[in-house]
């Protein structure tokens, strides 16, 4: 069953559970109230008739006392007074009945209306009480109220009967109206609930459609739900999750592409020297050669062997840096700069390059050996990029945010804009011919520098312009 169908059925069931019983309760309460009012009204009317009989008896006694030869008021006179008084009453839907102590009917509207009564239970009246009973006669319902009255020591039972069929008919009419109203409201509720349910689940259907599109591989899909309710919040969180999934997938793709490029470059870097070594060895093994050819061949084999050895050491350093935990200690950058400069004097002299040091006597947490490797790679790259008689600046300072910055600046050939973001990839060389010509670079130096910077919680920034030089900064975050 679909969600909108559940909403529709639940709403309809809840409506029927509460509306119908509540309506029946109100109708019954109204019926009970009207019935009690009729009973109280009947008892009051009966009292009024009883008082009227007593008043007529008093007038009869006064009339008898004014006649000198008249006898006293006897039961026949009282019975006659009762018949005369009640016979003249013209109340509609009201019937009166008077019975004496011998159960002889003194007056009765029932005989006149041809109504036959049996089992008069209401006449079993305690001395000072009022009895009432509701009885169905034919198609009508009557209220019977009986009461004892005493007129000149004569005991009578006065019955007051009223047609209360309208009270019951009113309840039946209300119940009939309830059934019709329930059918009408239910029909309207069905239409409104279906429309509202489909409107409510519309954003959910959008979510379902988006999940299917994402499951199909389109991770750029987003849900266009702009409501501020729980569904809108769900859509917002879903979009955040989709963004995160897309980022993770892109990271995996980039990581996979980086690994594949690393393997391709590694294979290339291994195959090139191996091809030279095998080629020269095979030439010496299968051909006659003079001493010069022999020395040159061995020299090529030696140089390519050293190149393979250097490649192996660099790869080992990368692997070690990614696995080991290093203990950092406070070290002074000016002392480090001086040591680095001394180690590069022979290389600097070859091109007559001046390495200028500028430092603010700053100290940072570092692994000194790793930091030497980092600086050595940066300065070595600067020397390779510089021309004869150029100058390289090595300095350290604090920026406006009090972050310590270590900087190597050269005025060499620079790096193309498109290559700046790739220089940290293993084996990437912006100008391979020039790099080989300047000492056989492997394209692993800046990859090592990036790993060392990560170990020191530092960031490497590069600014470079072709033909103007390069600035590489190591920014310590703390």
N, C-alpha and C positions, 0 to 999 in steps of 0.2 A: 504494500500500500504506500502511495506517495505521501510526502510530508503535508502537502496542501489538503489531501483527502483526510489525513488524521486531524488536522486543525478543524476542518469542516465538521467531521463527525463528533469530535470532542465538544465543540461549541454547541452543536444541536442537542447532544445528550445532556450537557450541563443546563441548557435552557429548559428542556423538558423536565429535568429533575427538580428544578427550583420553581419554574413558572407555574406548572400545573398544580402541584401540591399547595403552593402558596395561594393560588387563586381559589382552590377548593376550601382551604382553611378560612379565607376571607368571606366566602359565600356562606359557609356554615356558621361563622361567627355572626354575620349579619342576620341569618335566619334565627339563631338562638336569641339574639337581641330583640328582634321583632316579636318572636313568640312570647318572650318574657314580658314585653310591653303589653301584649294582648292579654296575658294572664292577669297582670297587675291592674290593667284597665277593667277587666271583667269583674275582679274582686271588688273594685271601687264601685262599679255600677251596681253590683249585687247589694253592697252596703247601702247605696242610695235608695234602692227599691225597698229594702227592709226598713229603713228609717221612714220612708214615705208611708208604709203600712202602719207603723207605730203612730205616725202623725194623724193618719185617717182614723185610727182607733180612738185616739184622744178626742178628735172632733165628734166621733160617734157617741162617745161617753158624754160629752158636753150636751149634745143634742138630746140624748135620753134623759139627762138630769133636768132639762128645762121643761119637760112634760110631766105634770104632777102624777097622773095615773099610769105613766109608762113603767114597764118592767126594766130590770137591769140588762146590761149587755151580756148576752149569752153567746155560746159557740155558733149557733145558727146565724146570729147577727154578724159575728166576725167573719164567718165563711162568706156571707153575702157581701160584706164590705170588701173582702179580698177579690171576689169575682168581679165586682163592679169596678174597682180601681184598676185591676190588671187588664180587664177587658177593654178599657178605654185607652190603654197605652198603644202607641203606634210606632214603636221602635223597629227599624228595619234590621234584618239579620240577627235579631235578638229574640230569644224564646224564653218564657218563664213558666215555671211549673211549681205548684204548691201542693204538698201532701201532708195530711194530718198524722197524728200519732198512731192511728189505726190503718195507715197506708191507703187511706181513701183520697182520691184525687179531688182537691178543692177547685183548682184551676190548672189548665194546661193548654199551652199553645200548640203542643204536639198533636193533640187530637184534631184541632182545627186544620193543621197542615198535614194530617194523615201520616204522621211519623210514628212508627212503632218502635218502642224501646224495650230492650231486655237486658238483664244483668246490670242493673243500676248500681254498680259498685260504689259510685261516688256518694250514695245515700247512707253508707255506713260511716256516719260522721261522729267523731268524739264530741263531747258536749260543747266546748267553746272553740272548736276548730273549723277550718274551711277545707273542704275536699274539692279537688278538681281532677278531671280526666279528659284526655283528648280521644275522640272517637270518630271513626270514619263511618258515615252513613251515605250509602249510595256513592255518588261521585264527589261528595263534599266532606269536609272535615270540620268537626264542631268541638268547641271547648265547653265542657260541662263543669259548672262550679256549684257546689251544694253547701248549704249553711243552715244551722238550727236557728229558729226564731221563736219567741214566746210572747203570745198576745193574751193577756188576762188569764195566765196560767194554762193556756192551751198551747200545746207543742206542735209546731209546724216545721216542715223542711222545705226551704225555698231553693229552687234550682234555677240557675242563670245559665243559659246556653247561647253561644255566639258562633256564627259561621266564620271560621278563620281559614277558609280554603285559599284566600288570596295570599296568605303568608307562605303556604306550601307551593302555590303556583308561582310566586315570585322566586322561590329558590329553584324550582324547575326551569324557569325562564333564564335565570342567571347561569345555571349549569349548561343549558343549551347554548347560551351566548358564549360561554367559556370554550365549548368545543369548537364553535365556528371561529372565534377569535384565535384560538390556538392553531387551527389549521391555516388561517390567513397569515398570522405572525410567523409560523414555521416556514411557509412558502417564501415569504419575504426574507426570512433569516437564511434560508438555503441559498437564495440568489446572492444576497449581500456577503454571506460567509465565503461562498465560492470565489467571488470577485476579490474579496479582501485576502483570502488565503493565497490566491495566485499572485496578488500584488506583494504579499509578504515574502513568498518564496522566490520571487523573481531575482533578487540579488544572490540568493543561494544557488539558483540555477546558473547564474553568471560565474560564481565560484567553481561550480562543478565543471562548466565548460572550460574555464581557464586551467583547472587541474589536468583535464584531459589533454589540452594543447601542450602544457609543460611536460606531461608524461610522454607526449609524442616527440619531445626533444627540442621544442621551441622555448628556451629558458628566458627569452626576453618578453614573454607574455605577462601582462599585468591585468588586475581586476579593476574595472571602472565603476566602483560603487562609492558615492560621495555622501551617504547618510551618516549621521552622528550617533546612531544607535549601536547595539551590540554587533549587528551584522556589518555595519560600517567599520567598527573596530576590528572585527575578524578579517575583513577584506584588507584593511591597512596592514595588519600583522602578516597576512598571507603575502602581500606585496613585498614586505620587508624580508620575509623568508625566501621569496622568489629571487630577490636581489642577492641575498646571501648565497643561495644555491647557484645562481648564475656566476657570481664572483668565484665561488669554489670550483665550479666547472671550468671557468676560464683559467684559474690558477693551475688546475690539473693539466689543462691543455698546454699552457705555457711551460709548465714543468716537464711535461712529456716532450714538447718540442725542444726545450733546452737540453734534456738528456739525450735526445736523438742527435741534436747538433753537436753535443759534447762527444758522443761516440763517433760520429762521422769525422769530426776534426781530429780526435785521438787516432783513429784508424789512418787518416791521412798523414799525421805527423809521424806515426810509426812506420808507415809504408815507404815514405820518401827516403829516409836514411837507410832502411833495410834494402831497398832497391839499389841504392848506390853501393852499399857494402857488398851485396851479392854480385852485382854487376862487375865491380872491380876485382873481387875475389875470383870470379869465374874467368875474367880476362887473364889474370895472372896464371890461373890453373891451366888454361887451354891454349895460350899463345906464348910465342917467344918475345922477349922484351929486353930492352937495354936497361942500364942502371937508373937513368933519369926517369924512365917510365915506371920502373919498380918503386922508386922513392915517392913519386907523385901519387901512384895508386895507393901505396901504404898510407900516405898522408891523408888522402880522401877517406880511406877506411877508418883511420884514427879519428878524424874530425867528426865523421858521422856517428862513430861509436860514442864519442864524448857527448854528442848531441842527444843520443838515446839515453845516456847516463843522466844528463841534465834533466831531460824530460821525466825520467823515472823519479828523480829526487823531488822535482816540483810537484808531481802528482802525489807523492808520499806526503809532502808538506800539507797539501790541500786536504788529504784524507785525515791526517793527524789533527789539523786545526778544527775540523768539523766534529771530532769525537772527544777531544780532551777538554778537561776543565782546568783553567789556568788561574793561579793565585796572583792577583795584581798587587803591586807595592808602589808606594810613592817614589817617583823618580823625577830628577830635574832635567828639563828639556834642553837647557843650554849646554850641560855636560854631554848629553846625547848628541847634540848637533856637532860639537867639537870632535867627538869620536867618529861620527859618520864622515865628516869632512876629511879627516886624516886618512880614512880607508879609501877615499875616492881620489886622492891626489894624483896617482898615476893616470887614471882615466881622464881627469880634468886637464892634465898637462898635455895629453895627446892632442886635444883640440884647443889648448890654451884658453880654457873656460874658467871664469872667476866664479866661485861659489861663495856668495856673500851671506853671512849669518846675522840675523837681527832677532833678539829675544828679550823678553821682559822678566827673565829669571822666574819662570813659572814652573810649577810642579804638578804632575797628574798621576793618577793611579794607572800603572801600566806594567806589562811584562816587557822588560828592557830588550830581551833578545828578539821578541816579536816586533817591537817597535823599530828596532834596527833593520829588520827585514823589510818592514813597510817603507821606511825612509829610503833604504837602499834601492828598492824598486822604483820609487817616485823619482829619485835623483838620477838613477840609471836611465829611465825613460826621458827625463829632461835633457840629459847629455846627448842621447841618441837623436832627439828632435832639434838640438841646437846646432848652430853653425860654429865654425872656428871663431875664437875671440869673443863669443857671446858671454852673457852673464846670467847666472842662476841665483835666485834669491830664496833662501831658506829662513823662515822667521816664525815666531810664535807671539800671540797677543790675545787680549780679551776684547770681545766685541761689546756692543751697547747692552747686551743682555747678560754680560759677565761670563759668557761662555768662552772657554779656552779654544783657540784656533791654531792649528799647526798648518803652515802653508808652504808649498813649493811652487815657485813662479819661474817660467822660462820665456824666452823670446824666440822660440823655434818655429817649426812649420805649422803648428796648430793641428786641430782635429776637426774634420767636417761635422757639421751639425747633425747629420743623419747617423753618425757613428758614435756620438757621445754616449747615448744610452746603451750601446753595445760593448763598450770597452771593458766592462767588468765580466763579460762572458768568457769562459775558458776558451783559449786558442784563438780569440778574436784579435786580429791585427788590422788596424786601419790602413796601413801601407805595408804589405808583407815584403815587397821587394826592398823597401828602404830598411825595414827592420832586420831582414836577413843581412843586408849589407852592413848594418851597424852592430853586428855581433851575434846574429842568430837568435833573435827573440822567439819565444814559444807562444806568446799570447796568454801566459798564465800569471804574469806579474801582478796586474791589477785585480785579478780574481783572488790572489793571495791577500792583497791589500784590503779588499772588501771583507774577507773573512776575519782578518786581524782587527779591522775597525769594529766589526760586530762584537768581537770578544771584549773590546774596550768600551762598548756601548757608545760608539761614536758614528758620525755620519760623514760620508765622503761626498764633496761637491766639486763639480768641474765647470770651469768657464774657459772657453777656447774660441779663438778666431783663426781661420786659415791665414798663414803668413805673418801673424802677429804674436802668436805664442799661446801658452796654456797656464792656467792657475788651478792647482788642485789643493783643496782645503780638507783637513781632517777636523771636524767640529765635535768636541767632547760635550755630551749633553749635561754632564754635571762635573 
